[in-house]
Amino acid sequence: MRASPITMAIVYFVIGVLLVFFAIQHVNAAGWNFWAYLIVALPQLNL
């Protein structure tokens, strides 16, 4: 059984919001380093 497009859109939106939140928190705590760039670049991958 495949998930509906609405369900997949909600899942991707939530994952994107979480990654943005974690990236902002990490940059505020530690500045721009490798992990911050990785968190920002991860959503760019179209897997």
Backbone as JSON, one array per atom type, in Angstrom:
{
  "sequence": "MRASPITMAIVYFVIGVLLVFFAIQHVNAAGWNFWAYLIVALPQLNL",
  "N": [[0.84, -1.18, 0.0], [0.64, 2.14, -0.92], [1.63, 5.38, 0.24], [-0.41, 8.31, 0.42], [-0.16, 11.28, -1.65], [-0.55, 13.62, -0.13], [0.07, 12.78, 2.47], [2.79, 12.14, 2.17], [3.77, 14.68, 1.53], [3.33, 16.04, 3.92], [5.01, 14.59, 5.63], [7.58, 15.09, 4.49], [7.63, 17.87, 4.82], [7.61, 18.14, 7.62], [10.04, 16.86, 8.26], [11.8, 18.62, 6.97], [11.34, 21.0, 8.43], [12.23, 20.2, 10.97], [14.97, 19.7, 10.44], [15.84, 22.29, 9.74], [15.34, 23.59, 12.16], [17.14, 22.18, 13.88], [19.55, 22.88, 12.63], [19.64, 25.67, 13.01], [19.73, 25.78, 15.82], [22.16, 24.47, 16.26], [24.03, 26.16, 14.99], [23.73, 28.46, 16.51], [24.74, 27.52, 18.92], [27.34, 26.46, 18.4], [28.45, 27.7, 16.2], [29.37, 28.12, 12.7], [30.36, 25.19, 11.45], [31.67, 22.02, 10.25], [29.56, 20.19, 10.82], [27.32, 21.82, 10.94], [27.15, 22.74, 8.31], [26.7, 20.27, 7.11], [24.18, 19.56, 8.17], [22.66, 21.54, 6.99], [23.06, 20.97, 4.29], [22.03, 18.42, 3.96], [19.14, 18.3, 3.52], [19.14, 19.11, 0.89], [19.75, 17.02, -0.73], [18.32, 14.88, -3.05], [16.89, 12.24, -2.52]],
  "CA": [[0.0, 0.0, 0.0], [1.43, 3.37, -1.05], [1.12, 6.54, 0.98], [-0.99, 9.34, -0.44], [0.72, 12.44, -1.84], [-0.7, 14.55, 1.0], [0.83, 12.22, 3.58], [4.21, 12.3, 1.88], [4.08, 16.11, 1.62], [3.39, 16.38, 5.35], [6.23, 13.96, 6.18], [8.74, 15.86, 4.02], [7.58, 19.19, 5.43], [8.02, 18.0, 9.03], [11.48, 16.58, 8.27], [12.48, 19.86, 6.62], [11.25, 21.93, 9.57], [13.12, 19.7, 12.02], [16.36, 19.93, 10.06], [16.1, 23.72, 9.86], [15.4, 23.89, 13.59], [18.4, 21.67, 14.41], [20.65, 23.67, 12.07], [19.67, 26.97, 13.7], [20.2, 25.55, 17.18], [23.58, 24.11, 16.23], [24.82, 27.34, 14.64], [23.71, 29.35, 17.68], [25.55, 26.95, 20.0], [28.72, 26.15, 18.06], [28.92, 28.43, 15.03], [29.37, 27.39, 11.42], [31.43, 24.21, 11.29], [31.33, 20.95, 9.32], [28.26, 19.6, 11.13], [26.28, 22.78, 10.57], [27.02, 22.66, 6.85], [26.1, 18.97, 6.79], [22.75, 19.62, 8.49], [22.03, 22.4, 5.99], [23.17, 20.34, 2.97], [21.3, 17.15, 3.93], [17.85, 18.38, 2.82], [19.33, 19.39, -0.53], [19.86, 15.76, -1.46], [17.03, 14.41, -3.53], [17.01, 10.78, -2.49]],
  "C": [[0.89, 1.25, 0.0], [0.77, 4.49, -0.26], [0.58, 7.57, 0.0], [-0.02, 10.51, -0.59], [0.63, 13.45, -0.7], [0.12, 14.06, 2.2], [2.32, 12.41, 3.37], [4.63, 13.77, 1.97], [4.21, 16.53, 3.08], [4.66, 15.82, 5.97], [7.47, 14.76, 5.77], [8.78, 17.25, 4.64], [8.07, 19.12, 6.88], [9.52, 17.73, 9.12], [12.27, 17.85, 7.95], [12.47, 20.87, 7.75], [12.18, 21.49, 10.69], [14.59, 19.95, 11.69], [16.73, 21.41, 10.14], [16.22, 24.12, 11.33], [16.73, 23.42, 14.19], [19.6, 22.46, 13.89], [20.76, 25.01, 12.78], [20.19, 26.8, 15.12], [21.69, 25.26, 17.21], [24.45, 25.33, 15.92], [24.84, 28.32, 15.81], [24.62, 28.83, 18.79], [27.04, 26.86, 19.63], [29.26, 26.94, 16.88], [28.89, 27.55, 13.79], [30.58, 26.48, 11.36], [30.93, 23.11, 10.35], [29.93, 20.41, 9.57], [27.11, 20.54, 10.77], [26.06, 22.77, 9.06], [26.37, 21.34, 6.42], [24.6, 18.97, 7.06], [22.02, 20.47, 7.45], [22.02, 21.71, 4.62], [22.32, 19.08, 2.86], [19.94, 17.27, 3.25], [17.98, 18.66, 1.32], [19.42, 18.13, -1.37], [18.48, 15.27, -1.83], [17.08, 12.89, -3.64], [15.72, 10.15, -2.86]]
}
